Amino acid sequence: MATAKEAGWHVSRYNLTASIPGTEKTAIVNLYKGHCGVYTPIEIYLMSILEELDEHHPIISRFAKRGIICRFDERAALESMGKIACAFSQGISLTICPTMGCNFDCPYCYENHRQSRMSLEVQDNVIALAERMLEATDSKNLSITWFGGEPLLAPDIIESLSLRLTELVQKRCGKYVASIITNGYLLTKENIEMLNRMQVKNCQVTIDGLGNTHNATRHLAGGGPTFNRIVDNLKNHKIPFRVNIRHNVHSGNQSEIEQLEAFVRQIAAESGNSLSYYPASVWCNTVADERGKNVRTLCGSIAGEVSIRQETQRFHSGRGHFCGAQSLWQVAIDDQGRLFKCWVDVDKPQFSFGLAHEWDPKKPLETANHLDNLTKYFNTCGPVPDEECKECVWLPMCSGGCPNKRLHYSKNCVAFKNNPEQYVLALYAQIGKQKTKY
């Protein structure tokens, strides 16, 4: 009769634990499996003597189902996931910028805006590229994100390209999905109706606080408030798609987190529109620094708190998430037809890897005109090129961190890296509040 150790069982290297206040129980989060559970003292004891247990002990199957024990190399599996994510595709994903112009001038924006519109020739090249990518993968499905600049400065281009892109998918009897990232100022009745016709199902709008708090960082180019108009657009128009309200949290608006979340719920209730709120911490960037703005206070000590809230809200079973920039089949396209692996780079021509009319996804390396800008993103994916990251318990969550930041600035660790207990208890509370089984 073999022991659990002899059968290959061992405690997961990706467990996080925290004692639940006021009880004798322990919450354990397994980051590889994507599971959070509550365990009694006897269960914790059995896990501590796992290697001595009989391989057929009934607790083993329960522990294994939740991922807190396993009999394979989890880190090797994560590295394989990274390689698969880079090469495998269930569909094509394009981020398209019909313009790099913007009607806002936000101090923390990472883009250098320029007044421009995608020409008809470039639009033809985008359609041809989408068709080549679909053919290269024999894929039927296409996902589009409208980006910029402010994409609604060019609604006619969005409509024209959408009609042609959906036709490509319809010929293949596939699925077309579209979303848009907009500042919301031009989310008029006419534009909402157009986006709905063009099968946009999801929209992101940023609101940085209430009234003048928002206006301090989300103002028009040349000056001028934007809060009231954005709120009027969200409240007074029937929006047939989901709108995610992003709150860029910084030291000047962190006190309004609860108020803004309640305000978004109020707008949703009054309008009947599907609105959801989520906070996100803002990080420093070179462009903002060059503008002479004091953006370093945007991160501050609140980054961990905001990040915990983000991660607990999107926690799900089965992690294995990797950045789209690490996949061959996800590409960002600027208004000039230049191709990028990360949409953060779309305003920086020096980071382009190719051109829409030249790049052939069947020969991705041979037809890239700046090959390093393509390969360097792939090479951040499995195995992670950092010994510290390889040994880190947070690896299943961050997959080595944002590839763009790693390549251009420095690696960014999980903001609450040194406070795992706070994360575990926050996740435990979130699950209890939602009455969700994990």
Secondary structure, DSSP 8 states (H G I E B T S, - for coil): --BTTTTT-EE-TTEEEEE-TTSS-EEEEETTTTEEEEE-HHHHHHHHTGGGSBTT-HHHHHHHHHTSEESS-HHHHHHHHHHHHHH--SSEEEEE-S----SB--TT-----------HHHHHHHHHHHHHHHHHHT---EEEEE-SS-GGG-HHHHHHHHHHHHHHHHHTT--EEEEEE--STT--HHHHHHHHHTTEEEEEEE--SSTHHHHHHS-BTTS---HHHHHHHHHHS---SEEEEEEEE-TTTGGGHHHHHHHHHHHHHHH---EEEEEEE----HHHHHTT---GGGTGGGHHHHHHHHHHHS--SS-----GGGSTTEEEE-TTSEEESSGGGTT-GGG--EETTT--TTSTTTT-SSTHHHHHHHTTSSS-S-HHHHH-TTHHHHTTS-HHHHHHT-----TTTT-HHHHHHHHHHHHHHHT---
